[in-house]
Amino acid sequence: MITLYSMPGSSATAPRIALDEAGAEYSMIQVERDEAGRNTAPDGYDALNPMGTVPTLVDGELVVTEAAACCLYIAEKYPDAALVPATGSDDWATTLRWLTLLTNTAQASFLRWYYPDQYTTDEAGLAPIQEASVAELARVADVLAAQIGDGPFLIGTQFTVVDGFLAMLTGWSGDLGAGSRWSDNPTLEAHYNAVAQRPAAGAALVAEGFPAANVS
Ligand SMILES: N[C@@H](CCC(=O)N[C@@H](CS)C(=O)NCC(=O)O)C(=O)O
């Protein structure tokens, strides 16, 4: 059975949505934080995930880290759930395109906003790093909204693991405050609601501390 190592509302949300959409049986182990905000991972966790971050997915002997990789692994393991388009199709390539943008540009930018101290040793540099992240995230939001168009999902009417990933990031963007929230964009708000209205994905989002559909 699969085990997902997680922290509430973390990058593990995207693979959790994928597991729930697939109807997979799995267990979750929470990686806690100490008073200083650092992970206090269970013994042996660093051997599973040398970066010390969440998520980590363990399936028998297999260990998968990186939220995007976990999502793709789940999609391939549960083909009946159709959580990615057929391998090699145009939609599959497009799905990889947006998942890659979400993880290596958007998610990375959010992590710089959340943890600016990991990107500079200069106290005065913290605020500028966050400001640059907010600006980059605004650009990405516009690009994503243009891709979604009438949607409701990133590649039209098929829900994929990338939509769960995007809903997670839209949930995070609430922390950026009014004016910078991705849900301030009507297209991204409609996208979030379309994901949150799905019984499995919606329940996972709420369980991770994100808003239910149509909560403003
Ligand atoms: N690229 C990694 C990023 C993982 C990551 O940075 N996760 C955060 C939580 S969202 C984390 O575990 N941070 C370490 C900490 O909070 O101590 C992934 O996608 O899995």
The ligand as a Gaussian input file, in Angstrom:
#p B3LYP/6-31G(d) Opt

LIG

0 1
 N       10.189000      20.599000      -5.139000
 C        9.720000      19.972000      -3.933000
 C        9.399000      21.040000      -2.906000
 C        8.973000      20.428000      -1.603000
 C        8.946000      21.451000      -0.493000
 O        9.743000      22.418000      -0.438000
 N        8.033000      21.213000       0.436000
 C        7.932000      22.092000       1.572000
 C        6.502000      22.167000       2.052000
 S        5.433000      22.781000       0.797000
 C        8.774000      21.562000       2.682000
 O        8.741000      20.385000       2.973000
 N        9.558000      22.459000       3.278000
 C       10.443000      22.105000       4.349000
 C        9.922000      22.556000       5.640000
 O        8.825000      23.102000       5.696000
 O       10.604000      22.329000       6.644000
 C        8.478000      19.125000      -4.237000
 O        7.751000      19.465000      -5.160000
 O        8.246000      18.099000      -3.583000

